[in-house]
C-alpha cells in the first residue's frame, strides 16, 4: 500500500520510477553526481563570442568562419555543436557539404571542406595536433572564467578563431542543489568541459567538488571510484554519454527532456527537467520507508498480541478463549490501520527550503 501511494505521489511531483529497488536505495544516497550540460544548465547553449586570430591566410571574415564551423559541426551530436549550427541558421548562413568527417570523442571534430582541413575542438585536441595556440590561451581562459566554453577552430593546421559558447544555468538549479546539501548529500559535478568553465559553473551553483575534462567513457569510472569509497551514489544526466554512468550508479536519475538512451538506462525519470525532482524523490522515498516501517510495527503488534490469546494462553487460568469473531475483527482492524497509515502519504509535501 505504501509503495502504491508513493508511486502516485511521486508522479504528482513529476518523478517516474522504473523499479521498486530504487525506492529503497534513493533514501540512502550519500553522494549525488550531476552532469553539467542539460542537467545543471539548460542544455541550450548559444554562441556568445567569435574571436578571429591573425593566422587567417584566406582573410575569411566572421561570417565565413562561422559557415565552415557550422558545416562541420552539423554532423556532430554534441549540444555545443548544435549551438554553432543554430547560430549559423539564425544568420541565414548556408551550410556547406563536408567531404570527410570524424568525431573525436571528448575532444572535438575534424573534416575536409573545399580542400580545407578543418579541426574544431578543445585545447587538448589542438595540442595533440601540434597547433600553436599559445598566444590565445589567456583569452580562452577569460571566456572560461565567465562560464563560457571556448572552442578552437583551425584551418590547414593554423588557428583561425576561438568560438565561445555559453549554456545558461537553470533558474532553480542553485536552490535544488542547496536542498540536497542540506540533507547531508555530497553533491559532485561531472563534465567533459574544460577546468575553467567547470570551475565557474560549479562556483555559481554552490558546488565545491567537481571533475572536469572527463571523457564519456570515463564517467562510469568516476561512479565506481565513489562507490569504492563506500558512498551510495546517485547519478543524474540527460545525454547518451551519461547512460553507462546512470546504469552503474546505485540510483540513476534521468532528466525527462534528455535522450531516450539516458531515460532507458536510469531507474528514475524526472519529467519536469528540474533538479528539485531529485530532492523531492529522495524526500518521498524516506517518507515511504518510514511509513512502511510504521505499518510493519502496527501489524506485528496485532499479531504478537493476538496469537497467544488465539492459542488459548488464558484458558487454563480463567477459561477464556478468543472468539473467531473478535479475531476476525482484530485482523480487519489491523488491515484498516495499515491502509489508513499508508494513505497518509497522500498528504506528504516535500519541503523546498
DAPE-V996694 format. One record per residue. N is the residue number from 1. RES is the residue in three letters. PSI is psi in degrees with one decimal (none if undefined). Layout:
n->{N | N}
res->{RES | RES}
psi->{PSI | PSI}
//
This chain:
n->{1 | 2 | 3 | 4 | 5 | 6 | 7 | 8 | 9 | 10 | 11 | 12 | 13 | 14 | 15 | 16 | 17 | 18 | 19 | 20 | 21 | 22 | 23 | 24 | 25 | 26 | 27 | 28 | 29 | 30 | 31 | 32 | 33 | 34 | 35 | 36 | 37 | 38 | 39 | 40 | 41 | 42 | 43 | 44 | 45 | 46 | 47 | 48 | 49 | 50 | 51 | 52 | 53 | 54 | 55 | 56 | 57 | 58 | 59 | 60 | 61 | 62 | 63 | 64 | 65 | 66 | 67 | 68 | 69 | 70 | 71 | 72 | 73 | 74 | 75 | 76 | 77 | 78 | 79 | 80 | 81 | 82 | 83 | 84 | 85 | 86 | 87 | 88 | 89 | 90 | 91 | 92 | 93 | 94 | 95 | 96 | 97 | 98 | 99 | 100 | 101 | 102 | 103 | 104 | 105 | 106 | 107 | 108 | 109 | 110 | 111 | 112 | 113 | 114 | 115 | 116 | 117 | 118 | 119 | 120 | 121 | 122 | 123 | 124 | 125 | 126 | 127 | 128 | 129 | 130 | 131 | 132 | 133 | 134 | 135 | 136 | 137 | 138 | 139 | 140 | 141 | 142 | 143 | 144 | 145 | 146 | 147 | 148 | 149 | 150 | 151 | 152 | 153 | 154 | 155 | 156 | 157 | 158 | 159 | 160 | 161 | 162 | 163 | 164 | 165 | 166 | 167 | 168 | 169 | 170 | 171 | 172 | 173 | 174 | 175 | 176 | 177 | 178 | 179 | 180 | 181 | 182 | 183 | 184 | 185 | 186 | 187 | 188 | 189 | 190 | 191 | 192 | 193 | 194 | 195 | 196 | 197 | 198 | 199 | 200 | 201 | 202 | 203 | 204 | 205 | 206 | 207 | 208 | 209 | 210 | 211 | 212 | 213 | 214 | 215 | 216 | 217 | 218 | 219 | 220 | 221 | 222 | 223 | 224 | 225 | 226 | 227 | 228 | 229 | 230 | 231 | 232 | 233 | 234 | 235 | 236 | 237 | 238 | 239 | 240 | 241 | 242 | 243 | 244 | 245 | 246 | 247 | 248 | 249 | 250 | 251 | 252 | 253 | 254 | 255 | 256 | 257 | 258 | 259 | 260 | 261 | 262 | 263 | 264 | 265 | 266 | 267 | 268 | 269 | 270 | 271 | 272 | 273 | 274 | 275 | 276 | 277 | 278 | 279 | 280 | 281 | 282 | 283 | 284 | 285 | 286 | 287 | 288 | 289 | 290 | 291 | 292 | 293 | 294 | 295 | 296 | 297 | 298 | 299 | 300 | 301 | 302 | 303 | 304 | 305 | 306 | 307 | 308 | 309 | 310 | 311 | 312 | 313 | 314 | 315 | 316 | 317 | 318 | 319 | 320 | 321 | 322 | 323 | 324 | 325 | 326 | 327 | 328 | 329 | 330 | 331 | 332 | 333 | 334 | 335 | 336 | 337 | 338 | 339 | 340 | 341 | 342 | 343 | 344 | 345 | 346 | 347 | 348 | 349 | 350 | 351 | 352 | 353}
res->{UNK | UNK | UNK | UNK | UNK | UNK | UNK | UNK | UNK | UNK | UNK | UNK | UNK | UNK | UNK | UNK | UNK | UNK | UNK | UNK | UNK | UNK | UNK | UNK | UNK | UNK | UNK | UNK | UNK | UNK | UNK | UNK | UNK | UNK | UNK | UNK | UNK | UNK | UNK | UNK | UNK | UNK | UNK | UNK | UNK | UNK | UNK | UNK | UNK | UNK | UNK | UNK | UNK | UNK | UNK | UNK | UNK | UNK | UNK | UNK | UNK | UNK | UNK | UNK | UNK | UNK | UNK | UNK | UNK | UNK | UNK | UNK | UNK | UNK | UNK | UNK | UNK | UNK | UNK | UNK | UNK | UNK | UNK | UNK | UNK | UNK | UNK | UNK | UNK | UNK | UNK | UNK | UNK | UNK | UNK | UNK | UNK | UNK | UNK | UNK | UNK | UNK | UNK | UNK | UNK | UNK | UNK | UNK | UNK | UNK | UNK | UNK | UNK | UNK | UNK | UNK | UNK | UNK | UNK | UNK | UNK | UNK | UNK | UNK | UNK | UNK | UNK | UNK | UNK | UNK | UNK | UNK | UNK | UNK | UNK | UNK | UNK | UNK | UNK | UNK | UNK | UNK | UNK | UNK | UNK | UNK | UNK | UNK | UNK | UNK | UNK | UNK | UNK | UNK | UNK | UNK | UNK | UNK | UNK | UNK | UNK | UNK | UNK | UNK | UNK | UNK | UNK | UNK | UNK | UNK | UNK | UNK | UNK | UNK | UNK | UNK | UNK | UNK | UNK | UNK | UNK | UNK | UNK | UNK | UNK | UNK | UNK | UNK | UNK | UNK | UNK | UNK | UNK | UNK | UNK | UNK | UNK | UNK | UNK | UNK | UNK | UNK | UNK | UNK | UNK | UNK | UNK | UNK | UNK | UNK | UNK | UNK | UNK | UNK | UNK | UNK | UNK | UNK | UNK | UNK | UNK | UNK | UNK | UNK | UNK | UNK | UNK | UNK | UNK | UNK | UNK | UNK | UNK | UNK | UNK | UNK | UNK | UNK | UNK | UNK | UNK | UNK | UNK | UNK | UNK | UNK | UNK | UNK | UNK | UNK | UNK | UNK | UNK | UNK | UNK | UNK | UNK | UNK | UNK | UNK | UNK | UNK | UNK | UNK | UNK | UNK | UNK | UNK | UNK | UNK | UNK | UNK | UNK | UNK | UNK | UNK | UNK | UNK | UNK | UNK | UNK | UNK | UNK | UNK | UNK | UNK | UNK | UNK | UNK | UNK | UNK | UNK | UNK | UNK | UNK | UNK | UNK | UNK | UNK | UNK | UNK | UNK | UNK | UNK | UNK | UNK | UNK | UNK | UNK | UNK | UNK | UNK | UNK | UNK | UNK | UNK | UNK | UNK | UNK | UNK | UNK | UNK | UNK | UNK | UNK | UNK | UNK | UNK | UNK | UNK | UNK | UNK | UNK | UNK | UNK | UNK | UNK | UNK | UNK | UNK | UNK | UNK | UNK | UNK | UNK | UNK | UNK | UNK | UNK | UNK | UNK | UNK | UNK}
psi->{-43.9 | -42.9 | -41.1 | -44.6 | -39.4 | -43.2 | -42.4 | -40.4 | -40.0 | -38.4 | -36.2 | -33.9 | 6.1 | 26.5 | 118.8 | 126.7 | 140.1 | -27.0 | 154.8 | -29.5 | -35.5 | -31.1 | -49.3 | -42.8 | -33.5 | -30.8 | -12.4 | 2.7 | 131.0 | -18.7 | 129.7 | 119.5 | 127.1 | 124.9 | 151.0 | -63.6 | 120.7 | -8.3 | -62.2 | -38.4 | 173.3 | -19.0 | 18.5 | 66.9 | 153.1 | 146.3 | 128.0 | -31.6 | 142.8 | 112.9 | 116.7 | 140.0 | 178.2 | 14.7 | 39.6 | 87.7 | -28.8 | 7.5 | 43.3 | 137.4 | 179.4 | -39.9 | -41.2 | -38.7 | -40.3 | -35.6 | -46.1 | -43.2 | -43.5 | -34.5 | -43.6 | -33.1 | -14.6 | -22.2 | -1.7 | 152.1 | 3.6 | 141.6 | -36.6 | -32.6 | -40.1 | -32.5 | -39.6 | -46.0 | -44.6 | -37.4 | -40.9 | -43.7 | -39.2 | -25.4 | 14.4 | 39.5 | 125.8 | 131.0 | 146.8 | 160.7 | 135.4 | 125.1 | -42.6 | 135.1 | 139.3 | 127.9 | 131.0 | 102.3 | 125.4 | 0.7 | -41.9 | -151.5 | 160.1 | 157.9 | -178.1 | 136.8 | 120.9 | 45.6 | 19.5 | 132.2 | 114.5 | 138.2 | 122.5 | 118.4 | -153.8 | -178.6 | -39.7 | -38.2 | -43.1 | -42.1 | -36.8 | -31.8 | 14.0 | 40.8 | 126.6 | 115.8 | 7.7 | -35.7 | -12.0 | 4.5 | -39.9 | -39.1 | -39.7 | -39.3 | -32.8 | -41.1 | -43.4 | -38.4 | -20.5 | 16.5 | 25.2 | 153.3 | 111.3 | 136.6 | 137.7 | 136.2 | 118.5 | 141.0 | 126.0 | 46.1 | 21.9 | 132.0 | 121.5 | -19.1 | 155.5 | 124.6 | 123.1 | 136.6 | 138.0 | 135.4 | 106.6 | 145.2 | 139.7 | 143.9 | -23.8 | 7.8 | -42.0 | -48.1 | -40.6 | -40.5 | -38.5 | -37.4 | -43.4 | -43.8 | -35.4 | -22.6 | 17.9 | 34.7 | 129.6 | 113.1 | 126.4 | 134.5 | 138.0 | 129.4 | 153.0 | -1.9 | 167.7 | 163.3 | -41.0 | -48.0 | -43.1 | -42.1 | -41.4 | -43.1 | -45.4 | -43.1 | -39.6 | -25.3 | 1.5 | 24.2 | 128.7 | -15.8 | 124.3 | 157.4 | 125.3 | 164.9 | 38.6 | 122.8 | 151.9 | -40.2 | -12.7 | -6.9 | -41.5 | -33.1 | -35.5 | -37.6 | -44.8 | -37.4 | -44.5 | -39.3 | -32.6 | -17.7 | 14.1 | 26.6 | 142.6 | 111.5 | 129.0 | 142.5 | 132.7 | 125.5 | 176.4 | -6.1 | 169.1 | -41.1 | -5.4 | -13.2 | -47.1 | -39.9 | -39.1 | -40.3 | -34.4 | -30.6 | 155.5 | -38.1 | 122.6 | 129.6 | 123.1 | 137.5 | 126.7 | -20.0 | 3.2 | -159.9 | 156.7 | -35.2 | -43.3 | -43.8 | -40.5 | -28.4 | -16.2 | 160.7 | -31.5 | 137.8 | 129.8 | 101.0 | -28.4 | -19.2 | 6.8 | 141.3 | -13.2 | -26.3 | -31.7 | -53.5 | -38.2 | -45.4 | -42.7 | -41.1 | -45.0 | -36.6 | -45.8 | -41.8 | -37.9 | -44.7 | -38.7 | -41.5 | -41.0 | -43.5 | -38.5 | -41.7 | -40.9 | -43.9 | -45.4 | -44.6 | -40.6 | -35.0 | -46.6 | -44.2 | -43.9 | -38.7 | -35.5 | -34.9 | -45.8 | -39.5 | -41.7 | -29.9 | -6.0 | 29.9 | -26.0 | -11.7 | -43.4 | -22.4 | -47.5 | 2.9 | 26.7 | 128.6 | 153.4 | 120.1 | 138.4 | -31.2 | -44.3 | -40.7 | -43.3 | -40.5 | -40.3 | -40.1 | -42.1 | -40.1 | -33.7 | -46.2 | -39.7 | -40.7 | -45.0 | -46.0 | -42.8 | -43.2 | -39.0 | -37.7 | -13.9 | -25.4 | -24.0 | -24.8 | 4.9 | 136.5 | 123.7 | 135.3 | 130.8 | 19.9 | none}
//
